[in-house]
Every structure is written in structure tokens, then in C-alpha cells.
Amino acid sequence: MQRQLWLLAPCLLGSTLLCPQVFAASLVPPPGYFAPVDIDDKAPRTCAAPPAPYTAKLEFRSKYEGSDKARATLNPAAEKAFRDKTADISEMERGVSKMVMQYMREGQRPQLECTLQWLGSWAHANALLSTDYNHTGMSMRKWALGSMSSAYLRLKFSKSQPLAPYRAQTQVIESWFAKLADQVVKDWSSRPLDKINNHAYWAAWSVMATAVATDRRDLFDWSVKQFRVAANQVDRDGFLPNELKRRQRALAYHNYSLPPLAMVASFAQANGVDLRNENNGALRRLGEKVIEGVEDQKSFDKKTGKDQDMTELKKHSKFAWLEPWCELYQCSAETREWKDEMGPYKTFRLGGDVTQVFHPKKGGGS
């Protein structure tokens, strides 16, 4: 016993350098997640039945089925089959995000209880945890986890503490989130560099959101590690080689890589880990390259030998990454004006109203 106390002496004296695990602060999200909510118990509201928990094999057809190595040509029949089979998962992602946004805006307790009912039903069923899966299936798992856990963060960290009366329910939900995150880590670890692309970045985001929701430092560290791998993939001109392989969709996939990376960096920053300068400011270079590419696609056309498909980039929600990115790097006045013109940004894959989180006074509306 005396030997144990002697070994712990530096910790007892407050040396976090010598005993970081003992004194490590609890993980937190960026400040906007602490926003209060005006709770209104007077307005009754019915709760729609949650979609059936998805407990089957996570084996789905890819919407690019039959495409060449560029994986850039949509297969309409395969996409429809994919949408049909994953409909309940998508309904769950979108539904949870929508209910949390409504609750944070209106404060009606039935909205909160309905959210917990939906999450609880899937948690009790151990949904999405099948170990029989293909690449598209494990992609759906990490997308769904990121959507749900990042929306949940707004409830957990609100200064109003709306989850306080529901401790038993939240323990079940958070335990399920943790199990999903552990599986996502297994799914996406130890992949060869030529296979690490936007999917791995979205996996890092889902694990980061869950790390903070469950206060799991090991999950946080894994997410940070994945970010560093991604940052080191960005070349000196701001391109991601594995996304250039998407040829006519290269610009769209560079843009699609930015939301999870910007959010991971923002969450890391909130916990004292500054990732902005990794690989000489890789995240800044990537963002600037995409902004440049949206204005003029020539550099992407030249790199890929294909005219860029701009269809996806007409959707303003695809640029939600600008909110955390502009906080990390203090983007130019011109970029801020462009960002604000397209906003506010709402995307369920980042937990809902991203603008409301980063700029509470700017994200109003339904």
C-alpha cells in the first residue's frame, strides 16, 4: 500500500505530466453545444413510432456497382436497392436530428422524450452491430453513428441539462453508442494508405462525436490519429490523391472530405489538441483548394483529365464544413460572405444545425 501511494505521489501533488490519465479533464464539444434551451412543458405533442431497429446483416449494394475503378458512375438500379434496404436507417438518422433541432428551438419535453424513445428502441435491440457486413454496410454504420451521437451531444451538454431526469435511458443509449464506436474502430483500422479516403474521415468523425458523448479518451485518441493520417495525405497543392481517383467527381469528393475533418479538428481544439498545423496546415490547404475549385474547376479538370460534375455542389448543405473551418482558420472576409450567403447550414450527418452550434445568433429558422 505504501509503495502504491509513493507511485501515486506525483498525481496526488497535481502533476498531470506525470499522471495524465488520472487528471485528464472530461471531454467536451465546442462551446456552442452548451447552449441552453427554454423548456416548455405545456405543449403536448405525439411521438411517431420509431423505424424498426436494423439488426440484420449490414450488406448493401453500392450505388456505384459496376462502375470502373473511379467509382464515379451511378448505377440507378443498385442505388434504388440501396435506398430501399437502408430506408429505416436513414429515417432514424434524419428523424433524431430533426427532433433534436426542434427541441433545442422549442423546448417541448415530448420532443425530447420522443428522441430518447427512438434512440432507446435501437439501443435495446443492439441495432447496427452485425459483424456480417460489406464495405457499404460498414459505411452505413459509421454514418449513422455520427448522425445520432452528434445530435445527442446538443442534449447532453446543454447548460439546461435536459437529460438529467433520464439517467437510466441515457446510460443505455450511451452504452450502445460506445459499442458502435468500438466496432467502427475495428472496421476502419489498419487499412492501407491507398484505401484511406473520405470514408475513413467520416469514421473518425463518428468516433470523435461518440468519444465526447461517452467521455472515452481512447476513442478521442483514435479519431485524432485518423485525422493526422488524413492530413498527411493532403499534398502541397491541397489535393487528396485518393479522391482525385474519382475523376469527374474528384472535386465533389474533396468537398465531401471536409465536413468530418473540420469537425474532428474543431472538437480536438475544444479539448486542447491543436490540429490546425498538421502537415503544414493541410486542412487549410484542402479547404482553400476546394473553394478555388468551386469558383474555377480548371485545376481539378487538369489533374483528373475530366470535366468536374458539379451536381452535388449545388446543394448548400454540402458546405457546412465552412462553419468549423472558418473558426479554426479565421477565413477571409470574402469566404465568410460566401459562407453566410449560403447558410444557415443544416445537415443530419453533422448532428443537425451546424450554424446554430457555431453561431447561435445566425442559425434561426426551421
Secondary structure, 3 states (H helix, E strand, C coil): CHHHHHHHHHHHCCCCCCCHHHHCCCCCCCHHHHCCCCCECCCCCCCCCCCCCCCCCECCCCCCCCCCCCCCCCCHHHHHHHHHHCHHHHHHHHHHHHHHHHHHHHCEHHHHHHHHHHHHHHHHCCCCCCCCECHHHHHHHHHHHHHHHHHHHHHHHCCCCCCHHHHHHHHHHHHHHHHHHHHHHHHHCCCCHHHCCHHHHHHHHHHHHHHHHHCCHHHHHHHHHHHHHHHCCCCCCCCCHHHHCCHHHHHHHHHHHHHHHHHHHHHHHHCCCCCCCCCCCHHHHHHHHHHHHHHCCHHHHHHHCCCCCCCHHHCHHHHCCHHHHHHHHCCCHHHHHHHHHHCCCEEHHHCEEHHHHHCCCCCCCC
